[in-house]
């Protein structure tokens, strides 16, 4: 499933890019998350653009509640 593979990649990216200690919520700024997710989705080519935008809109709503940070549990 391309979406599950993409989400797994994003989980790893959050764990790599976070400034929090290992094993935490691994927050990263929404802008960073959005850029990486959009980039990886476009390379994959199997996730429709409309689906990508809808997903990022939902994630932004959650991030806005966390001072603009995306947490792994958001996706």
N, C-alpha and C positions, 0 to 999 in steps of 0.2 A: 504494500500500500504506500504510494508516494507521499501521502500526507503524514502518515505515521513516521516514515523515514525522515521527513523534513522536521517534524516536531522533535524527534530524537536528536537530530543535528542541532536544533535550537537549544535543547536542554544542555548539550555539551558546550555550546557556545556561551551560554549563561554561566556555567560552572567555570569556564576558562576566563571569562572577562570580568566576573564580579570582583569587587574589592572585599567582600565578606569572607569570613573563615569558611573552610571546606565543610560541607555537610549542612550549610544553612539554606536560606531561601534563594540564594544566588541572584540578587537583584541586579539588573542592568538598566540603563536609561532607555526609555521607549524609543527614542530616535535611533539608537544603536540596534535595538531589537528589530525595529521596522526595516531599517536598511538591510540588515542581514537576511531577514525572512524574505523580503521582496527579491533580493538578489538570488538567494537559493531557489525560491519558487520559480523565478524566470529561467534559471539554468535547467531546472528539472523539466519544465515545460508541460507537466501533467496536471498541475494545479491551476485551474482557471483564474484569470485575473480578478474576476468578480468575487470569487471565493476568497482570494488573498486579501482583497480590500475589506470584505466583510469581517474576516478574522482579525485583521489589524484594527478595525474600528472597535470590536469587542475588547481586544487587548488594551487599547488606549483608554477605554472607559475604566477598566480595572487599574491601569497604571496611574490614572489621574487621582485615584483614591490613595495611592501610595507615593505621593510626591513625584510622580512621573516615572517611577521605576516599575519594570516588569519583573514579576516573580515567577519562578518555575510553576508554581501552583495555578497561575493564571491560564495556563494552557495544558 
